[in-house]
Amino acid sequence: MQITTRLAQLTDIPQLNELIAQSVRGLSTDYYTPNQIESAIKYIFGVDTQLVIDGTYYIAEIDGAMVGCGGWSKRNTLYGGDQHKEMEDPLLDPKTDAARIRAFFVHPDHARKGVGTHIINLCEAAAHANGFTRFELGATLPGVPLYKAMGYVEIERVDAELPDGEILGIVKMRKYL
């Protein structure tokens, strides 16, 4: 099983949103209620088109099939897809700010097989090549063990209140090179 990666293109967005929904529904059931999962898919989780435009969002494939996605950002947004963004997304300064590790999702059939690790390593290397020496992310509860294994430490828990009243637990995490 060889994992290959490529930059996401705008034409990939519908398939990426399908993958994200499958990932959240398949891997979050031990951490979130069914209502929280569906609400998060509707209001938070989805593709952030700016990552695709910036050329910082990757697709992982095995035998030509999309099995995961994730990216890094030189912009301020910590988490969420297009439907979650309500403000400008200014550029960060690599001398003073942390790059954002963003929007990691793995198809449930390929979880815990190195897909997420593969993409994180790629993103950290790309962000570092762009001058960043620290990284921050907003982890879903099922993602916390992976990020801890990759050297991220918890900073704080954020309870994101969704428009329908559901609360989604997210953990803000950081890593220094």
TORPA-4810 file (N, C-alpha, C, O; in nm, 3 decimals):
<nodes>
NODE_1_0.085_-0.117_0.000_0.000_0.000_0.000_0.089_0.123_0.000_0.157_0.152_0.099_M
NODE_2_0.089_0.196_-0.110_0.168_0.318_-0.119_0.076_0.439_-0.121_-0.017_0.447_-0.201_Q
NODE_3_0.104_0.533_-0.030_0.027_0.657_-0.023_0.095_0.760_-0.111_0.215_0.786_-0.097_I
NODE_4_0.019_0.818_-0.202_0.070_0.929_-0.282_-0.011_1.053_-0.248_-0.126_1.043_-0.203_T
NODE_5_0.048_1.168_-0.269_-0.024_1.291_-0.242_-0.013_1.383_-0.363_0.080_1.376_-0.443_T
NODE_6_-0.112_1.469_-0.371_-0.114_1.573_-0.474_-0.188_1.692_-0.417_-0.265_1.680_-0.322_R
NODE_7_-0.163_1.808_-0.476_-0.237_1.927_-0.436_-0.382_1.916_-0.481_-0.410_1.869_-0.591_L
NODE_8_-0.473_1.958_-0.397_-0.615_1.959_-0.432_-0.640_2.068_-0.536_-0.575_2.173_-0.536_A
NODE_9_-0.735_2.042_-0.621_-0.779_2.138_-0.722_-0.924_2.175_-0.692_-0.995_2.102_-0.622_Q
NODE_10_-0.968_2.288_-0.745_-1.106_2.330_-0.721_-1.206_2.224_-0.768_-1.312_2.209_-0.708_L
NODE_11_-1.173_2.151_-0.872_-1.263_2.047_-0.923_-1.276_1.928_-0.826_-1.368_1.848_-0.840_T
NODE_12_-1.185_1.917_-0.730_-1.190_1.809_-0.631_-1.287_1.837_-0.517_-1.320_1.746_-0.441_D
NODE_13_-1.334_1.961_-0.503_-1.410_2.000_-0.385_-1.534_1.914_-0.360_-1.554_1.874_-0.245_I
NODE_14_-1.617_1.883_-0.458_-1.733_1.796_-0.427_-1.692_1.660_-0.369_-1.753_1.613_-0.273_P
NODE_15_-1.591_1.598_-0.427_-1.546_1.469_-0.377_-1.481_1.483_-0.239_-1.496_1.395_-0.154_Q
NODE_16_-1.409_1.592_-0.216_-1.349_1.617_-0.085_-1.458_1.633_0.022_-1.446_1.579_0.132_L
NODE_17_-1.563_1.706_-0.010_-1.671_1.721_0.087_-1.739_1.589_0.119_-1.782_1.567_0.232_N
NODE_18_-1.749_1.500_0.021_-1.802_1.366_0.047_-1.709_1.288_0.140_-1.754_1.223_0.234_E
NODE_19_-1.579_1.295_0.113_-1.480_1.226_0.197_-1.486_1.279_0.340_-1.481_1.202_0.436_L
NODE_20_-1.496_1.410_0.355_-1.502_1.471_0.488_-1.623_1.420_0.564_-1.611_1.383_0.681_I
NODE_21_-1.738_1.417_0.501_-1.859_1.368_0.568_-1.844_1.220_0.607_-1.884_1.181_0.716_A
NODE_22_-1.787_1.138_0.517_-1.766_0.996_0.549_-1.671_0.982_0.667_-1.693_0.899_0.756_Q
NODE_23_-1.565_1.061_0.668_-1.468_1.055_0.776_-1.532_1.091_0.910_-1.515_1.020_1.009_S
NODE_24_-1.604_1.202_0.912_-1.665_1.248_1.037_-1.769_1.147_1.086_-1.772_1.114_1.204_V
NODE_25_-1.853_1.099_0.996_-1.956_1.002_1.037_-1.894_0.870_1.081_-1.946_0.804_1.171_R
NODE_26_-1.785_0.830_1.018_-1.727_0.699_1.049_-1.632_0.697_1.166_-1.617_0.594_1.232_G
NODE_27_-1.566_0.810_1.195_-1.461_0.809_1.296_-1.494_0.888_1.423_-1.415_0.890_1.517_L
NODE_28_-1.608_0.953_1.426_-1.641_1.040_1.540_-1.744_0.983_1.636_-1.774_1.047_1.737_S
NODE_29_-1.797_0.866_1.608_-1.909_0.814_1.687_-1.874_0.785_1.833_-1.963_0.784_1.918_T
NODE_30_-1.747_0.760_1.862_-1.708_0.736_2.002_-1.682_0.866_2.078_-1.655_0.863_2.198_D
NODE_31_-1.691_0.979_2.009_-1.654_1.107_2.069_-1.767_1.210_2.070_-1.775_1.294_2.160_Y
NODE_32_-1.853_1.203_1.971_-1.961_1.300_1.956_-2.094_1.228_1.936_-2.096_1.114_1.889_Y
NODE_33_-2.203_1.294_1.971_-2.336_1.237_1.949_-2.370_1.245_1.800_-2.308_1.321_1.726_T
NODE_34_-2.470_1.167_1.757_-2.512_1.178_1.617_-2.554_1.321_1.579_-2.525_1.366_1.468_P
NODE_35_-2.621_1.391_1.670_-2.662_1.530_1.641_-2.541_1.622_1.627_-2.538_1.708_1.539_N
NODE_36_-2.441_1.604_1.713_-2.320_1.685_1.702_-2.249_1.658_1.569_-2.200_1.751_1.505_Q
NODE_37_-2.243_1.533_1.529_-2.176_1.496_1.404_-2.245_1.562_1.285_-2.179_1.625_1.203_I
NODE_38_-2.376_1.548_1.277_-2.448_1.604_1.162_-2.442_1.757_1.162_-2.431_1.819_1.056_E
NODE_39_-2.449_1.817_1.280_-2.440_1.961_1.291_-2.301_2.010_1.247_-2.290_2.110_1.176_S
NODE_40_-2.198_1.940_1.290_-2.061_1.978_1.253_-2.040_1.967_1.102_-1.973_2.052_1.043_A
NODE_41_-2.095_1.865_1.040_-2.083_1.852_0.894_-2.154_1.969_0.825_-2.105_2.022_0.726_I
NODE_42_-2.267_2.007_0.879_-2.343_2.117_0.819_-2.277_2.253_0.840_-2.271_2.334_0.748_K
NODE_43_-2.226_2.278_0.961_-2.183_2.413_0.997_-2.032_2.436_1.005_-1.988_2.550_0.997_Y
NODE_44_-1.952_2.330_1.022_-1.808_2.351_1.038_-1.725_2.276_0.935_-1.644_2.336_0.864_I
NODE_45_-1.743_2.145_0.926_-1.652_2.063_0.848_-1.685_2.067_0.699_-1.798_2.041_0.658_F
NODE_46_-1.586_2.099_0.623_-1.596_2.105_0.478_-1.468_2.166_0.426_-1.380_2.203_0.504_G
NODE_47_-1.458_2.176_0.297_-1.337_2.230_0.236_-1.332_2.381_0.258_-1.432_2.451_0.242_V
NODE_48_-1.215_2.430_0.295_-1.187_2.573_0.297_-1.122_2.603_0.163_-1.005_2.572_0.141_D
NODE_49_-1.198_2.662_0.073_-1.152_2.687_-0.063_-1.023_2.767_-0.065_-0.942_2.752_-0.157_T
NODE_50_-1.002_2.853_0.034_-0.880_2.934_0.037_-0.756_2.846_0.043_-0.654_2.881_-0.017_Q
NODE_51_-0.762_2.734_0.112_-0.647_2.642_0.117_-0.615_2.587_-0.022_-0.499_2.574_-0.059_L
NODE_52_-0.719_2.555_-0.097_-0.700_2.502_-0.232_-0.639_2.612_-0.320_-0.544_2.587_-0.394_V
NODE_53_-0.693_2.732_-0.312_-0.642_2.844_-0.391_-0.496_2.874_-0.355_-0.415_2.903_-0.443_I
NODE_54_-0.464_2.867_-0.225_-0.327_2.895_-0.180_-0.228_2.784_-0.215_-0.107_2.802_-0.203_D
NODE_55_-0.279_2.669_-0.259_-0.191_2.557_-0.292_-0.131_2.491_-0.169_-0.016_2.447_-0.171_G
NODE_56_-0.210_2.484_-0.062_-0.161_2.425_0.064_-0.252_2.313_0.114_-0.244_2.275_0.231_T
NODE_57_-0.339_2.261_0.028_-0.430_2.154_0.068_-0.401_2.031_-0.018_-0.397_2.039_-0.140_Y
NODE_58_-0.382_1.918_0.050_-0.337_1.797_-0.017_-0.442_1.687_-0.013_-0.525_1.679_0.078_Y
NODE_59_-0.435_1.603_-0.112_-0.517_1.483_-0.119_-0.423_1.363_-0.114_-0.324_1.357_-0.187_I
NODE_60_-0.455_1.268_-0.027_-0.380_1.143_-0.020_-0.459_1.038_-0.097_-0.581_1.027_-0.085_A
NODE_61_-0.386_0.962_-0.177_-0.450_0.857_-0.258_-0.375_0.725_-0.241_-0.254_0.722_-0.220_E
NODE_62_-0.450_0.619_-0.250_-0.395_0.484_-0.256_-0.457_0.418_-0.377_-0.579_0.409_-0.388_I
NODE_63_-0.373_0.372_-0.467_-0.419_0.311_-0.592_-0.520_0.400_-0.665_-0.618_0.351_-0.721_D
NODE_64_-0.495_0.531_-0.665_-0.579_0.626_-0.736_-0.707_0.665_-0.665_-0.783_0.748_-0.716_G
NODE_65_-0.734_0.606_-0.548_-0.856_0.639_-0.474_-0.824_0.742_-0.366_-0.723_0.729_-0.296_A
NODE_66_-0.909_0.843_-0.351_-0.893_0.945_-0.248_-0.921_0.883_-0.112_-1.031_0.834_-0.087_M
NODE_67_-0.821_0.885_-0.022_-0.837_0.823_0.109_-0.817_0.920_0.225_-0.844_0.886_0.340_V
NODE_68_-0.770_1.041_0.195_-0.749_1.138_0.301_-0.719_1.275_0.244_-0.690_1.290_0.125_G
NODE_69_-0.727_1.375_0.331_-0.697_1.511_0.289_-0.653_1.590_0.412_-0.685_1.555_0.525_C
NODE_70_-0.580_1.696_0.387_-0.536_1.783_0.494_-0.443_1.888_0.439_-0.390_1.874_0.328_G
NODE_71_-0.424_1.992_0.516_-0.339_2.098_0.466_-0.280_2.182_0.576_-0.295_2.154_0.695_G
NODE_72_-0.212_2.284_0.532_-0.156_2.383_0.623_-0.193_2.519_0.568_-0.226_2.533_0.450_W
NODE_73_-0.187_2.619_0.655_-0.226_2.751_0.610_-0.135_2.858_0.666_-0.086_2.849_0.778_S
NODE_74_-0.115_2.958_0.584_-0.042_3.077_0.623_-0.140_3.189_0.654_-0.106_3.307_0.652_K
NODE_75_-0.264_3.149_0.684_-0.371_3.244_0.715_-0.422_3.221_0.858_-0.390_3.120_0.920_R
NODE_76_-0.499_3.314_0.908_-0.538_3.317_1.048_-0.639_3.209_1.090_-0.636_3.166_1.205_N
NODE_77_-0.727_3.166_1.003_-0.832_3.071_1.040_-0.771_2.943_1.097_-0.679_2.886_1.039_T
NODE_78_-0.824_2.899_1.212_-0.772_2.779_1.278_-0.844_2.652_1.233_-0.781_2.547_1.221_L
NODE_79_-0.974_2.660_1.208_-1.048_2.541_1.165_-1.176_2.585_1.094_-1.220_2.700_1.104_Y
NODE_80_-1.234_2.490_1.022_-1.363_2.512_0.957_-1.353_2.530_0.808_-1.254_2.581_0.755_G
NODE_81_-1.459_2.488_0.740_-1.468_2.501_0.596_-1.532_2.633_0.556_-1.553_2.721_0.640_G
NODE_82_-1.563_2.645_0.429_-1.621_2.768_0.376_-1.745_2.811_0.452_-1.767_2.930_0.475_D
NODE_83_-1.828_2.714_0.492_-1.954_2.747_0.558_-1.933_2.803_0.699_-2.025_2.859_0.757_Q
NODE_84_-1.812_2.790_0.753_-1.783_2.836_0.889_-1.717_2.973_0.891_-1.714_3.039_0.995_H
NODE_85_-1.664_3.015_0.779_-1.588_3.140_0.775_-1.681_3.260_0.758_-1.767_3.262_0.670_K
NODE_86_-1.661_3.358_0.845_-1.744_3.478_0.837_-1.660_3.605_0.826_-1.716_3.714_0.819_E
NODE_87_-1.529_3.592_0.823_-1.444_3.710_0.825_-1.331_3.698_0.724_-1.312_3.595_0.660_M
NODE_88_-1.258_3.808_0.712_-1.138_3.805_0.632_-1.042_3.703_0.691_-1.050_3.671_0.809_E
NODE_89_-0.953_3.653_0.608_-0.857_3.554_0.653_-0.716_3.607_0.623_-0.654_3.567_0.524_D
NODE_90_-0.667_3.697_0.708_-0.539_3.762_0.679_-0.421_3.665_0.684_-0.425_3.561_0.749_P
NODE_91_-0.315_3.704_0.613_-0.192_3.626_0.613_-0.121_3.637_0.747_-0.128_3.740_0.815_L
NODE_92_-0.054_3.529_0.784_0.025_3.524_0.907_0.170_3.560_0.875_0.215_3.548_0.761_L
NODE_93_0.241_3.604_0.976_0.383_3.634_0.964_0.461_3.517_1.022_0.452_3.492_1.143_D
NODE_94_0.537_3.444_0.941_0.609_3.328_0.992_0.709_3.360_1.103_0.750_3.271_1.178_P
NODE_95_0.750_3.486_1.114_0.844_3.524_1.220_0.777_3.531_1.356_0.842_3.511_1.459_K
NODE_96_0.646_3.559_1.357_0.578_3.578_1.485_0.457_3.486_1.505_0.411_3.469_1.618_T
NODE_97_0.407_3.427_1.399_0.284_3.347_1.406_0.312_3.199_1.378_0.414_3.163_1.321_D
NODE_98_0.219_3.118_1.420_0.225_2.975_1.393_0.144_2.944_1.267_0.034_2.996_1.249_A
NODE_99_0.199_2.859_1.181_0.122_2.809_1.067_0.006_2.727_1.121_0.015_2.670_1.230_A
NODE_100_-0.101_2.722_1.047_-0.217_2.643_1.086_-0.213_2.508_1.015_-0.194_2.501_0.894_R
NODE_101_-0.232_2.403_1.091_-0.250_2.269_1.034_-0.400_2.251_1.026_-0.470_2.263_1.127_I
NODE_102_-0.452_2.222_0.906_-0.595_2.239_0.883_-0.660_2.120_0.815_-0.601_2.051_0.732_R
NODE_103_-0.784_2.098_0.854_-0.881_2.018_0.780_-0.831_1.879_0.741_-0.831_1.842_0.624_A
NODE_104_-0.789_1.802_0.842_-0.743_1.665_0.819_-0.860_1.569_0.834_-0.930_1.568_0.935_F
NODE_105_-0.878_1.489_0.732_-0.984_1.388_0.733_-0.933_1.265_0.659_-0.868_1.275_0.556_F
NODE_106_-0.964_1.148_0.715_-0.923_1.021_0.655_-1.047_0.934_0.640_-1.131_0.928_0.730_V
NODE_107_-1.057_0.867_0.527_-1.168_0.775_0.506_-1.162_0.667_0.614_-1.053_0.616_0.643_H
NODE_108_-1.275_0.630_0.673_-1.275_0.530_0.782_-1.208_0.398_0.744_-1.147_0.334_0.830_P
NODE_109_-1.216_0.356_0.618_-1.153_0.231_0.576_-1.000_0.239_0.579_-0.932_0.136_0.573_D
NODE_110_-0.946_0.359_0.588_-0.800_0.377_0.583_-0.745_0.443_0.710_-0.630_0.486_0.714_H
NODE_111_-0.829_0.450_0.814_-0.785_0.510_0.940_-0.678_0.423_1.005_-0.680_0.301_0.995_A
NODE_112_-0.586_0.489_1.072_-0.478_0.424_1.147_-0.388_0.338_1.059_-0.337_0.234_1.101_R
NODE_113_-0.369_0.386_0.935_-0.280_0.318_0.841_-0.170_0.411_0.790_-0.104_0.381_0.690_K
NODE_114_-0.152_0.523_0.857_-0.044_0.613_0.821_-0.081_0.726_0.727_0.005_0.807_0.691_G
NODE_115_-0.207_0.735_0.686_-0.248_0.839_0.592_-0.236_0.977_0.656_-0.176_1.067_0.597_V
NODE_116_-0.291_0.994_0.775_-0.284_1.123_0.844_-0.141_1.164_0.873_-0.104_1.280_0.852_G
NODE_117_-0.061_1.070_0.920_0.079_1.099_0.949_0.153_1.143_0.823_0.232_1.236_0.826_T
NODE_118_0.125_1.075_0.713_0.188_1.109_0.585_0.156_1.254_0.546_0.246_1.329_0.506_H
NODE_119_0.031_1.293_0.558_-0.009_1.428_0.519_0.049_1.532_0.617_0.094_1.638_0.574_I
NODE_120_0.047_1.502_0.746_0.101_1.597_0.844_0.250_1.622_0.818_0.295_1.736_0.820_I
NODE_121_0.324_1.517_0.793_0.467_1.534_0.765_0.488_1.623_0.642_0.576_1.709_0.642_N
NODE_122_0.408_1.603_0.540_0.417_1.685_0.419_0.383_1.831_0.450_0.454_1.922_0.405_L
NODE_123_0.278_1.854_0.526_0.235_1.990_0.560_0.337_2.062_0.647_0.368_2.178_0.623_C
NODE_124_0.389_1.993_0.747_0.489_2.056_0.833_0.613_2.094_0.754_0.668_2.202_0.774_E
NODE_125_0.657_2.007_0.664_0.775_2.037_0.582_0.749_2.157_0.491_0.836_2.242_0.475_A
NODE_126_0.630_2.164_0.431_0.597_2.276_0.343_0.587_2.406_0.421_0.636_2.509_0.375_A
NODE_127_0.525_2.403_0.538_0.514_2.524_0.621_0.652_2.569_0.667_0.682_2.688_0.669_A
NODE_128_0.736_2.474_0.704_0.872_2.508_0.747_0.950_2.569_0.631_1.025_2.664_0.651_H
NODE_129_0.933_2.516_0.511_1.000_2.572_0.393_0.953_2.715_0.365_1.022_2.792_0.298_A
NODE_130_0.836_2.750_0.418_0.783_2.886_0.403_0.813_2.973_0.525_0.755_3.080_0.541_N
NODE_131_0.905_2.928_0.610_0.954_3.010_0.719_0.890_2.988_0.855_0.931_3.052_0.952_G
NODE_132_0.792_2.901_0.866_0.724_2.878_0.995_0.802_2.779_1.080_0.854_2.679_1.030_F
NODE_133_0.811_2.807_1.209_0.881_2.717_1.302_0.790_2.663_1.411_0.833_2.587_1.498_T
NODE_134_0.663_2.701_1.406_0.566_2.643_1.498_0.433_2.630_1.426_0.405_2.698_1.327_R
NODE_135_0.352_2.539_1.480_0.225_2.505_1.417_0.115_2.503_1.523_0.139_2.468_1.638_F
NODE_136_-0.006_2.542_1.482_-0.123_2.532_1.569_-0.236_2.466_1.490_-0.240_2.471_1.367_E
NODE_137_-0.326_2.405_1.564_-0.441_2.342_1.500_-0.556_2.334_1.597_-0.539_2.344_1.719_L
NODE_138_-0.674_2.317_1.542_-0.794_2.291_1.620_-0.835_2.147_1.594_-0.892_2.117_1.489_G
NODE_139_-0.806_2.059_1.688_-0.828_1.916_1.668_-0.968_1.875_1.712_-1.018_1.919_1.815_A
NODE_140_-1.029_1.790_1.631_-1.149_1.722_1.677_-1.105_1.620_1.781_-0.988_1.582_1.784_T
NODE_141_-1.195_1.575_1.864_-1.159_1.479_1.968_-1.099_1.350_1.911_-1.004_1.297_1.969_L
NODE_142_-1.153_1.295_1.799_-1.089_1.174_1.746_-0.949_1.200_1.690_-0.871_1.105_1.677_P
NODE_143_-0.916_1.324_1.657_-0.784_1.355_1.602_-0.677_1.377_1.707_-0.558_1.372_1.675_G
NODE_144_-0.717_1.403_1.832_-0.621_1.437_1.936_-0.512_1.330_1.952_-0.394_1.367_1.961_V
NODE_145_-0.543_1.200_1.956_-0.437_1.100_1.973_-0.330_1.106_1.862_-0.211_1.091_1.890_P
NODE_146_-0.372_1.126_1.738_-0.276_1.137_1.628_-0.185_1.258_1.648_-0.063_1.247_1.637_L
NODE_147_-0.245_1.372_1.677_-0.165_1.492_1.692_-0.070_1.482_1.810_0.044_1.529_1.802_Y
NODE_148_-0.114_1.422_1.920_-0.025_1.401_2.034_0.093_1.314_1.993_0.208_1.343_2.028_K
NODE_149_0.065_1.208_1.918_0.171_1.119_1.872_0.269_1.191_1.780_0.385_1.151_1.769_A
NODE_150_0.223_1.299_1.715_0.308_1.376_1.623_0.379_1.491_1.694_0.445_1.572_1.630_M
NODE_151_0.366_1.498_1.829_0.439_1.598_1.905_0.361_1.724_1.939_0.419_1.819_1.992_G
NODE_152_0.233_1.727_1.911_0.150_1.843_1.946_0.108_1.834_2.091_0.086_1.725_2.144_Y
NODE_153_0.097_1.949_2.156_0.052_1.953_2.295_-0.077_2.034_2.303_-0.098_2.128_2.227_V
NODE_154_-0.161_1.996_2.396_-0.288_2.065_2.415_-0.264_2.200_2.480_-0.188_2.212_2.576_E
NODE_155_-0.332_2.302_2.426_-0.326_2.436_2.483_-0.455_2.464_2.560_-0.452_2.508_2.675_I
NODE_156_-0.568_2.439_2.493_-0.697_2.462_2.559_-0.807_2.389_2.484_-0.793_2.354_2.366_E
NODE_157_-0.914_2.366_2.555_-1.033_2.309_2.492_-1.126_2.423_2.455_-1.149_2.515_2.534_R
NODE_158_-1.180_2.414_2.335_-1.273_2.515_2.285_-1.404_2.444_2.256_-1.408_2.346_2.182_V
NODE_159_-1.511_2.493_2.315_-1.643_2.439_2.285_-1.707_2.529_2.182_-1.754_2.639_2.213_D
NODE_160_-1.709_2.482_2.059_-1.767_2.560_1.949_-1.918_2.545_1.952_-1.971_2.434_1.940_A
NODE_161_-1.988_2.657_1.969_-2.134_2.654_1.967_-2.180_2.669_1.823_-2.146_2.766_1.755_E
NODE_162_-2.259_2.572_1.778_-2.306_2.571_1.640_-2.442_2.641_1.631_-2.512_2.651_1.732_L
NODE_163_-2.481_2.689_1.513_-2.605_2.766_1.500_-2.731_2.695_1.549_-2.829_2.761_1.585_P
NODE_164_-2.731_2.562_1.550_-2.849_2.489_1.596_-2.845_2.457_1.745_-2.930_2.385_1.795_D
NODE_165_-2.744_2.512_1.817_-2.734_2.491_1.960_-2.643_2.376_2.002_-2.612_2.363_2.120_G
NODE_166_-2.601_2.294_1.908_-2.508_2.186_1.943_-2.374_2.246_1.981_-2.336_2.353_1.934_E
NODE_167_-2.303_2.176_2.067_-2.169_2.216_2.110_-2.071_2.109_2.062_-2.092_1.990_2.084_I
NODE_168_-1.964_2.154_1.995_-1.864_2.060_1.945_-1.732_2.088_2.016_-1.676_2.197_2.007_L
NODE_169_-1.683_1.987_2.088_-1.555_2.000_2.156_-1.440_1.995_2.058_-1.429_1.903_1.977_G
NODE_170_-1.354_2.095_2.067_-1.235_2.104_1.983_-1.118_2.135_2.076_-1.134_2.209_2.173_I
NODE_171_-1.001_2.080_2.046_-0.884_2.101_2.129_-0.781_2.181_2.049_-0.734_2.137_1.944_V
NODE_172_-0.746_2.296_2.100_-0.642_2.376_2.036_-0.508_2.317_2.078_-0.483_2.294_2.197_K
NODE_173_-0.420_2.292_1.979_-0.293_2.226_2.005_-0.180_2.303_1.934_-0.204_2.378_1.840_M
NODE_174_-0.058_2.283_1.982_0.058_2.354_1.927_0.179_2.262_1.923_0.192_2.168_2.002_R
NODE_175_0.267_2.291_1.828_0.394_2.219_1.816_0.502_2.317_1.772_0.479_2.402_1.686_K
NODE_176_0.620_2.304_1.833_0.737_2.383_1.794_0.836_2.290_1.723_0.848_2.173_1.758_Y
NODE_177_0.905_2.344_1.625_1.012_2.265_1.562_1.136_2.267_1.649_1.237_2.206_1.614_L
</nodes>
